């Protein structure tokens, strides 16, 4: 795996974690 693919993977993981954290934050606020 080259470094550019690694950067893309890290970016995708960070994006998914950001979406999940926002979703959980909204869920906690509404519960």
C-alpha positions as CSV (number, residue, x, y, z in Angstrom):
1,X,0.0,0.0,0.0
2,X,1.5,3.4,-1.0
3,X,1.3,6.5,1.2
4,X,-1.5,8.2,-0.9
5,X,-3.8,5.2,-0.3
6,X,-3.0,5.4,3.4
7,X,-3.9,9.1,3.5
8,X,-7.2,8.4,1.8
9,X,-8.0,5.6,4.3
10,X,-7.2,7.9,7.2
11,X,-9.4,10.6,5.7
12,X,-12.3,8.2,5.2
13,X,-12.0,6.9,8.8
14,X,-11.8,10.4,10.2
15,X,-14.9,11.4,8.1
16,X,-16.9,8.4,9.4
17,X,-15.9,9.0,13.0
18,X,-17.0,12.7,12.6
19,X,-20.4,11.6,11.2
20,X,-20.8,9.0,13.9
21,X,-19.9,11.5,16.7
22,X,-22.4,14.0,15.4
23,X,-25.1,11.4,15.1
24,X,-24.4,10.2,18.7
25,X,-24.4,13.8,19.9
26,X,-27.8,14.4,18.4
27,X,-29.1,11.1,19.8
28,X,-27.9,12.0,23.3
29,X,-29.4,15.5,23.1
30,X,-32.8,14.1,22.0
31,X,-32.9,11.2,24.5
